[in-house]
Every structure is written in structure tokens, then in C-alpha cells.
Amino acid sequence: MKFQYLSACLASLAAVSNVNAAPHKDPEAIATKQINQMDAKYKQYIQDTIKTRKTGCTSKNIIKRQEWGSLSKPERKSYIDAVYCLQKKAPQGRNKGIPGSQSRFDDFAGTHIQQAPFVHFSGLFFHFHRYFVWLYEKALREECGYKGAQPYWDWTLSWKDPSKSTVFDGSPYSLGSNGKKVPHGPTTIRAYGIVMDIPPGTGGGCVEKGPFSQDKYTLSLGPNVFEPYGPDGGLGYNPRCLKRDLNPYWTNNTRPAKVLEALTACQDIGCFDTIVESLDGTHAGGHFGQGGMGLDTFASPGDPAFWLHHGQVDRMWSLWQGQNPRNRTLQTAQTGTAFNNPPSANVTLNTLVDAGIVGEKKSVKDVSSTIDGPFCYMYV
Ligand SMILES: [Cu+2]
């Protein structure tokens, strides 16, 4: 009798510890699993939608954007070469408001400086950057013969230590290493009425190894939001090396649980934007985690890694839209100025997205879906 009671107790203890097993599991692993499920749902939606199409964006002509580390070495090399090509192509922006532009690559960075006050902390954040990254991908393909798609940097693979990321590991198949380790204090950034001290990261100097190091790339524009400011509002010529300051303190905000939180917390795009763009969110996490030019919310596209980071931001929006496409694809919110300062009109489907000299104006409606309007790509 006594023994039976004891074994029943043991059995129930075992049951309790089984129930408790789940919370002891790594929360990041659990989050990753859920993100993967959302990713699968998104891909299914895209594939189902284009499967029966005969014209426009079809399963035959869709471009597949891959994570940087999943590209083969020759594929990564061809992307890097195309970026170098864009950095050598004659600029078109010099007499169009970007006097310091030395190349087509700089034209893009200059355009971002010009549009920054309207396309961050506003209802145009996702739309502008989707169109902007696509225009860059188009320039790489059409002006520099690149055959692939714009890659993205999945932050959740390297949030603990970005220097181990295939994007920043300094190999010939990365976008260059961390900046040289130089002792430095915090960087004070001033933008959109926010003043913030960014604590030092693990580098701080010029990119030391791999592509876009000092001997291979000269940055032309900015800085706009920290000292010493570049001439002509960051749009004048200010030649210098590309600096980075990889910082796990910030990439911690791009861990799977944070991505999952952003993807699941909101039914409307205004709420979604607020989470993604918050200073402890994934967008800032990727930028500040990169450090150096990544801290410059105006001139950051001068670092080629910007484009992989914003590929991932756009992928997050795609995943969020893909969970309820009927309801979420064409949503709008907020206005067309950062924090609505100065006050501006509400963003609607007819609001025009201004890409300055790198593309014609497009309506918000036209740039809302990655498989409609001018676009035909998906994240795989
Ligand atoms: Cu931006």
C-alpha cells in the first residue's frame, strides 16, 4: 500500500516535471521555431498566389532573395563585385542636390539623406525602404550586370556576436570586418529631436579586413547625425574610411524573441511600425549593432551592409503581411513626417513615395506588395 502510494507520488512528480520542461527550454529556440512557422505560412501564401498567374509576377519570373550566409561563395563574390561596380559608376546626382556624390552608389546614400526626415518614424518607413532596396537591387542588376537577388542579413543568426556573422566576419565573402579596435567613448547622435549616447562597441575604427576596407572603399557622404558633421548637410564630399563598431548590446535586440514579438504583437501597421522602429527594437538593433555609419540614420546606406539589414527589415514586413495578407497588405497609418513633426497629411494608398533621383515617384499602393506593382520578389 505504502509502496503504491509512493510510486503514484513519483509518477505525478514526473508528470509535473514534464509540464515544467517547456519553460526550461531555450526561449530563443522556441521563438525561432515559431518564426519558421510564420515564414512557411508566408511562403505558402506567395506560392499559392502566383501559381495560377500567367502574366505579371509569376512563379517563373519571381526573384528569390536569400540570406547572405546561404549564398554560395561565388554568389557572394558576384554581389560584392556588383557593389564595387556601382561604387565606380558615374554619379547622376551631383547637380541634383547631392554635390558630394562620386558614384551611383553615393546617389543612393544621398537620396536616403534627402528623404530621411519623411521616411523614418512615419507611415512611409516600410514603403519607402521596400522601394529603395528594390531600386538598389535593380541598379545592381541593370547597371552592373548582377544576376542574383538582393540578399538579406538574418540578424537572429548572429545576435549574440555579430562579428561571427557571415556578413561581418572579414572573409573575402563577407561585407568586410568589424572596425579596428580603437579606444573611444560614446557617440552622441542627434536626429528627429532625439539626443542619444550610444555606448562604444567592440571596434570603432576603419573596417580592417575583407571587402570595403580602407584600401578598397572610400565613403563620400555624411555624417549627418554625429560629429564631425559632413559639409552641405551631409551631401557634400567628405572622403574617409568606412568605420564599424559591432556591438552585441544592440544586436541583442534582434534576437529571435524580439523578432517574434514584433511579428505577433500587432494587427495594424501603425502598431507594427512602432515596435520595429522603437529604439530597443530590431531596426535600431541592426543599425546600432553595426555601429559606425550604422549609427547615422541619414547617411547609413554608405555602408554596404545597410542594404542587407534593410532586406531583413523588409522581410519582417513581408512575413507580417503574409500572416493575414487580405487584411494587412494594403494597410496605412501615421503621416509622412518623422513623429509627425512638422505635422503632415495622413499617409494613404495614394500618397507618393519619393525616391528622389534614384527612381520615379510611386504610390504607397504600388509598393505595398512584393508580388504586385513594379515588384516581383520573395524571401526564401
Ligand atoms: Cu532609412
Residues whose N, C-alpha, C, O or C-beta is under 5 A from the ligand:
A	BS01	CU	T297
